[in-house]
Amino acid sequence: MVCNVNIVVCLREQPLFSAKAHVFQIDTATKRNWVPASKHALTVSFYYDVDRSVYRIICVGGTKAIINSTITPNMTFTRTSQKFGQWADSRANAVYGLGFGSEQQLQQFSEQFKEYREAARLVCEKSQEKFELSSPGLNIAAPQVLSDERQSPSPLLCEHGPEEDKVLHSKSSDVQLASDKEHVKKILSEGSICETNMEAELCTLQESNAKLVEALHEANHSIEQWKKQLAEYQKETKKLQEQVSELEAKCGRAASSEKRKEELSQSIEEMEALLKAKDEEINRLQSKKSDFGELETEREEVNRRMQELEDKNAELVQQVKKAEQTLATSQDARQRAEHQVQKVVEALDLKLFDLNNLRQSLASLLDK
């Protein structure tokens, strides 16, 4: 209820700066994955709360306050990519992320964040100086009041004798001193409470910063692993291209067409299995990625490469079909050649038979 009242009070004022961005929050369960707060880009604005003298970052989606973050001097806005930035709010126990449409918008928001953080630091220092100046003033004012009372006693004290005047005067002085001491103790206790709260907030911010640094290191490590796997994938693609070129060279040999056909089919199956494995690997790597903008770019690049591989696969299929047609044509030519040879052999047999008859007739004529 208090947060809603603060938001309503801030929204009555004009925003100091506004920008459109996709809003994300870190998953409180895993502390790693980003959870989108809405499907569309929202308006994120800086406000100055006059009643509390603080600067706030507010983002409202419909009737729900998605971001209500009070800017403190210890906050830091970190740019994790060209269009994405984040900061931690220890009071709200949340880490917010903003994805902008351009690098210029991110730069403007970062500069405004630094400016209002510096303004918040100045406001905090001024309030602390006022507190330090008010504390010694109270300590000095008490003795002056006491001395005035001692120098000019009231008429009621003058009506009594000297001894009664001294007793009453000492009692009033003791009461005044006791009240001043209680007042000073109260101020010191409030100062110690403020100091304790600041130390607790500092510890919380340090823990949040350590968690953010750890998450950033893990994300960088995951990106490095993905780059290595992508390089291995490119090497395997080159090997597949070399195998395809070898298969194309083997397809030119008509003597072992059937064997080459089987090898081509086996190679295509292996390529399809590799493509499936790479698809699963890409999906797994995409699930590990936290940056939404980079993920979209990398997905498009992978889809483009997959399309190229599919085109090459289609070319290989066409080459296999051509090889099959060539094999069928060679088999038909071989059958025709065998048929012609058979005809020639039969003609030669007839000629030999005729020659044999002619030889026998000539032999019989010679005998006569």
CORZI-V687915 format. One record per residue. N is the residue number from 1. RES is the residue in one letter. BURIAL is + if it has 16 or more other ideal C-beta (glycine too) atoms within 10 Angstrom, else -. Layout:
BEGIN
n->N res->RES burial->BURIAL
n->N res->RES burial->BURIAL
END
This chain:
BEGIN
n->1 res->M burial->-
n->2 res->V burial->-
n->3 res->C burial->-
n->4 res->N burial->-
n->5 res->V burial->-
n->6 res->N burial->+
n->7 res->I burial->+
n->8 res->V burial->-
n->9 res->V burial->-
n->10 res->C burial->+
n->11 res->L burial->-
n->12 res->R burial->-
n->13 res->E burial->-
n->14 res->Q burial->-
n->15 res->P burial->-
n->16 res->L burial->-
n->17 res->F burial->+
n->18 res->S burial->-
n->19 res->A burial->+
n->20 res->K burial->-
n->21 res->A burial->+
n->22 res->H burial->+
n->23 res->V burial->+
n->24 res->F burial->+
n->25 res->Q burial->+
n->26 res->I burial->+
n->27 res->D burial->-
n->28 res->T burial->-
n->29 res->A burial->-
n->30 res->T burial->-
n->31 res->K burial->-
n->32 res->R burial->-
n->33 res->N burial->-
n->34 res->W burial->+
n->35 res->V burial->-
n->36 res->P burial->-
n->37 res->A burial->+
n->38 res->S burial->-
n->39 res->K burial->-
n->40 res->H burial->-
n->41 res->A burial->-
n->42 res->L burial->+
n->43 res->T burial->-
n->44 res->V burial->+
n->45 res->S burial->+
n->46 res->F burial->+
n->47 res->Y burial->+
n->48 res->Y burial->+
n->49 res->D burial->+
n->50 res->V burial->-
n->51 res->D burial->-
n->52 res->R burial->-
n->53 res->S burial->-
n->54 res->V burial->+
n->55 res->Y burial->+
n->56 res->R burial->+
n->57 res->I burial->+
n->58 res->I burial->+
n->59 res->C burial->+
n->60 res->V burial->+
n->61 res->G burial->-
n->62 res->G burial->-
n->63 res->T burial->-
n->64 res->K burial->-
n->65 res->A burial->+
n->66 res->I burial->+
n->67 res->I burial->+
n->68 res->N burial->+
n->69 res->S burial->+
n->70 res->T burial->+
n->71 res->I burial->+
n->72 res->T burial->+
n->73 res->P burial->-
n->74 res->N burial->+
n->75 res->M burial->+
n->76 res->T burial->-
n->77 res->F burial->+
n->78 res->T burial->-
n->79 res->R burial->-
n->80 res->T burial->+
n->81 res->S burial->-
n->82 res->Q burial->-
n->83 res->K burial->+
n->84 res->F burial->+
n->85 res->G burial->+
n->86 res->Q burial->+
n->87 res->W burial->+
n->88 res->A burial->+
n->89 res->D burial->+
n->90 res->S burial->+
n->91 res->R burial->-
n->92 res->A burial->-
n->93 res->N burial->-
n->94 res->A burial->+
n->95 res->V burial->+
n->96 res->Y burial->+
n->97 res->G burial->+
n->98 res->L burial->+
n->99 res->G burial->+
n->100 res->F burial->+
n->101 res->G burial->-
n->102 res->S burial->-
n->103 res->E burial->-
n->104 res->Q burial->-
n->105 res->Q burial->-
n->106 res->L burial->+
n->107 res->Q burial->-
n->108 res->Q burial->-
n->109 res->F burial->+
n->110 res->S burial->+
n->111 res->E burial->-
n->112 res->Q burial->+
n->113 res->F burial->+
n->114 res->K burial->-
n->115 res->E burial->-
n->116 res->Y burial->+
n->117 res->R burial->+
n->118 res->E burial->-
n->119 res->A burial->+
n->120 res->A burial->+
n->121 res->R burial->-
n->122 res->L burial->-
n->123 res->V burial->-
n->124 res->C burial->-
n->125 res->E burial->-
n->126 res->K burial->-
n->127 res->S burial->-
n->128 res->Q burial->-
n->129 res->E burial->-
n->130 res->K burial->-
n->131 res->F burial->-
n->132 res->E burial->-
n->133 res->L burial->-
n->134 res->S burial->-
n->135 res->S burial->-
n->136 res->P burial->-
n->137 res->G burial->-
n->138 res->L burial->-
n->139 res->N burial->-
n->140 res->I burial->-
n->141 res->A burial->-
n->142 res->A burial->+
n->143 res->P burial->-
n->144 res->Q burial->-
n->145 res->V burial->-
n->146 res->L burial->-
n->147 res->S burial->-
n->148 res->D burial->-
n->149 res->E burial->-
n->150 res->R burial->-
n->151 res->Q burial->-
n->152 res->S burial->-
n->153 res->P burial->-
n->154 res->S burial->-
n->155 res->P burial->-
n->156 res->L burial->-
n->157 res->L burial->-
n->158 res->C burial->-
n->159 res->E burial->-
n->160 res->H burial->-
n->161 res->G burial->-
n->162 res->P burial->-
n->163 res->E burial->-
n->164 res->E burial->-
n->165 res->D burial->+
n->166 res->K burial->-
n->167 res->V burial->-
n->168 res->L burial->-
n->169 res->H burial->-
n->170 res->S burial->-
n->171 res->K burial->-
n->172 res->S burial->+
n->173 res->S burial->-
n->174 res->D burial->-
n->175 res->V burial->-
n->176 res->Q burial->-
n->177 res->L burial->-
n->178 res->A burial->-
n->179 res->S burial->-
n->180 res->D burial->+
n->181 res->K burial->-
n->182 res->E burial->-
n->183 res->H burial->-
n->184 res->V burial->-
n->185 res->K burial->-
n->186 res->K burial->-
n->187 res->I burial->-
n->188 res->L burial->-
n->189 res->S burial->-
n->190 res->E burial->-
n->191 res->G burial->-
n->192 res->S burial->-
n->193 res->I burial->-
n->194 res->C burial->-
n->195 res->E burial->-
n->196 res->T burial->-
n->197 res->N burial->-
n->198 res->M burial->-
n->199 res->E burial->-
n->200 res->A burial->-
n->201 res->E burial->-
n->202 res->L burial->-
n->203 res->C burial->-
n->204 res->T burial->+
n->205 res->L burial->+
n->206 res->Q burial->-
n->207 res->E burial->-
n->208 res->S burial->+
n->209 res->N burial->-
n->210 res->A burial->-
n->211 res->K burial->-
n->212 res->L burial->+
n->213 res->V burial->-
n->214 res->E burial->-
n->215 res->A burial->+
n->216 res->L burial->-
n->217 res->H burial->-
n->218 res->E burial->-
n->219 res->A burial->+
n->220 res->N burial->-
n->221 res->H burial->-
n->222 res->S burial->-
n->223 res->I burial->+
n->224 res->E burial->-
n->225 res->Q burial->-
n->226 res->W burial->+
n->227 res->K burial->-
n->228 res->K burial->-
n->229 res->Q burial->-
n->230 res->L burial->+
n->231 res->A burial->-
n->232 res->E burial->-
n->233 res->Y burial->+
n->234 res->Q burial->-
n->235 res->K burial->-
n->236 res->E burial->-
n->237 res->T burial->+
n->238 res->K burial->-
n->239 res->K burial->-
n->240 res->L burial->+
n->241 res->Q burial->-
n->242 res->E burial->-
n->243 res->Q burial->-
n->244 res->V burial->+
n->245 res->S burial->-
n->246 res->E burial->-
n->247 res->L burial->+
n->248 res->E burial->-
n->249 res->A burial->-
n->250 res->K burial->-
n->251 res->C burial->+
n->252 res->G burial->-
n->253 res->R burial->-
n->254 res->A burial->-
n->255 res->A burial->-
n->256 res->S burial->-
n->257 res->S burial->+
n->258 res->E burial->-
n->259 res->K burial->-
n->260 res->R burial->+
n->261 res->K burial->-
n->262 res->E burial->-
n->263 res->E burial->+
n->264 res->L burial->+
n->265 res->S burial->-
n->266 res->Q burial->-
n->267 res->S burial->+
n->268 res->I burial->+
n->269 res->E burial->-
n->270 res->E burial->-
n->271 res->M burial->+
n->272 res->E burial->-
n->273 res->A burial->-
n->274 res->L burial->+
n->275 res->L burial->-
n->276 res->K burial->-
n->277 res->A burial->-
n->278 res->K burial->+
n->279 res->D burial->-
n->280 res->E burial->-
n->281 res->E burial->-
n->282 res->I burial->+
n->283 res->N burial->-
n->284 res->R burial->-
n->285 res->L burial->+
n->286 res->Q burial->-
n->287 res->S burial->-
n->288 res->K burial->-
n->289 res->K burial->+
n->290 res->S burial->+
n->291 res->D burial->+
n->292 res->F burial->+
n->293 res->G burial->-
n->294 res->E burial->+
n->295 res->L burial->-
n->296 res->E burial->-
n->297 res->T burial->-
n->298 res->E burial->+
n->299 res->R burial->-
n->300 res->E burial->-
n->301 res->E burial->-
n->302 res->V burial->+
n->303 res->N burial->-
n->304 res->R burial->-
n->305 res->R burial->+
n->306 res->M burial->-
n->307 res->Q burial->-
n->308 res->E burial->-
n->309 res->L burial->+
n->310 res->E burial->-
n->311 res->D burial->-
n->312 res->K burial->-
n->313 res->N burial->+
n->314 res->A burial->-
n->315 res->E burial->-
n->316 res->L burial->+
n->317 res->V burial->-
n->318 res->Q burial->-
n->319 res->Q burial->-
n->320 res->V burial->+
n->321 res->K burial->-
n->322 res->K burial->-
n->323 res->A burial->+
n->324 res->E burial->-
n->325 res->Q burial->-
n->326 res->T burial->-
n->327 res->L burial->+
n->328 res->A burial->-
n->329 res->T burial->-
n->330 res->S burial->-
n->331 res->Q burial->-
n->332 res->D burial->-
n->333 res->A burial->-
n->334 res->R burial->-
n->335 res->Q burial->-
n->336 res->R burial->-
n->337 res->A burial->-
n->338 res->E burial->-
n->339 res->H burial->-
n->340 res->Q burial->-
n->341 res->V burial->-
n->342 res->Q burial->-
n->343 res->K burial->-
n->344 res->V burial->-
n->345 res->V burial->-
n->346 res->E burial->-
n->347 res->A burial->-
n->348 res->L burial->-
n->349 res->D burial->-
n->350 res->L burial->-
n->351 res->K burial->-
n->352 res->L burial->-
n->353 res->F burial->-
n->354 res->D burial->-
n->355 res->L burial->-
n->356 res->N burial->-
n->357 res->N burial->-
n->358 res->L burial->-
n->359 res->R burial->-
n->360 res->Q burial->-
n->361 res->S burial->-
n->362 res->L burial->-
n->363 res->A burial->-
n->364 res->S burial->-
n->365 res->L burial->-
n->366 res->L burial->-
n->367 res->D burial->-
n->368 res->K burial->-
END
